[in-house]
Structure formats: structure tokens, C-alpha cells
């Protein structure tokens, strides 16, 4: 995204520039890599771009109304705690079941992509030496949950029940950490 913006050689960013960046990302990495105009604008602003805020807001609003999945996936991925992670995975699994019933391949793709994104974020936090050891261990555990779901979503709920009751889990995280219902 930064590369495309730099190639455009412009100091301010509005709707036209956001569309150019989005188009380049879509062509290079596919539809799944496309972020909302607000996310792209924030990344570019972090790199020093001056935003034309009214255009950014309009572009983002248009983008959100064009994406029929946006509302379903908004704020679905949360994993600050084991409880949040379990709730997020259950919500995503409910979406998976809904999309499977209706044979919605794009919806199924987005569910898998969202779970994979969660796994990668959890792994990133688990590897971050600046994060305290307990939190890193929790994120490594949650990354494993995402992995199990990605490999076998149908068994996840039973697996999670067994995992939370396991001696290993209780010793590592304590009894109270396993309450996810």
C-alpha cells in the first residue's frame, strides 16, 4: 500500500488515491487482501500522508455499503481473553454454518480468512518479547484454538470443552481461565 502511494507521488490522500491503492492491492494479492478505505488511509497517514478527511469518510461509507459481508464481520474477531476468543470462534462458526447452508463460497472464504487473521495476530503477540510472559502464553494457546478450528471446525466445540477441562490447561492458566460458557 505504501509502495503504491509513494508511486502516486502525492502528499495528500483522498478518494482517488485510496481507489488506486485498493486496485493495486486487489490485483496483486486478491480480493481478500483489500482493506476498507479508512484502514488504508490510517496506514498512509502513519507514513506521513496528509488526508483529505471528507473524501476519506465518503469513500469509506460507500465501500461499507457495497460490501454485504461488512456488518456480519464487524468486530467479530476479539481475543483479549479466553472467553472473548471462544465467543469469537463460535460466532464465526455460526457464520460458517449459515454460509454452508446457502452454499455461499465468498462467505465461507471470509470466515476462514478471518479465523486465519486471528491466528496470525495471536501468534504475533505470542512471539512479541515486549509482552509479558503470561499474556504471550495465552495468545499461543488461542492461536492453537484457531488452528484447531481451521483444521476441523466441526469438532472444535467438543475439543474446546476437553481442552478447558484438561490438567495441562488448568495448570498453565488456572481454573477460572477455562470458563467460556
Residue, then its C-alpha position, 0 to 999 in steps of 0.5 A: x500500500x505504501x509502495x503504491x502511494x509513494x508511486x502516486x507521488x502525492x502528499x495528500x490522500x483522498x478518494x482517488x488515491x485510496x481507489x488506486x491503492x485498493x486496485x493495486x492491492x486487489x490485483x496483486x494479492x486478491x480480493x481478500x487482501x483489500x482493506x476498507x478505505x479508512x484502514x488504508x488511509x490510517x496506514x498512509x497517514x502513519x507514513x506521513x500522508x496528509x488526508x483529505x478527511x471528507x473524501x476519506x469518510x465518503x469513500x469509506x461509507x460507500x465501500x461499507x455499503x457495497x460490501x454485504x459481508x461488512x456488518x456480519x464481520x464487524x468486530x467479530x474477531x476479539x481475543x483479549x481473553x479466553x472467553x472473548x476468543x471462544x465467543x469469537x470462534x463460535x460466532x464465526x462458526x455460526x457464520x460458517x454454518x449459515x454460509x454452508x447452508x446457502x452454499x455461499x463460497x465468498x462467505x465461507x472464504x471470509x470466515x476462514x480468512x478471518x479465523x486465519x487473521x486471528x491466528x496470525x495476530x495471536x501468534x504475533x503477540x505470542x512471539x512479541x518479547x515486549x509482552x509479558x510472559x503470561x499474556x504471550x502464553x495465552x495468545x499461543x494457546x488461542x492461536x492453537x484454538x484457531x488452528x484447531x478450528x481451521x483444521x476441523x471446525x466441526x469438532x472444535x466445540x467438543x475439543x474446546x470443552x476437553x481442552x478447558x477441562x484438561x490438567x495441562x490447561x488448568x495448570x498453565x492458566x488456572x481454573x477460572x481461565x477455562x470458563x467460556x460458557 
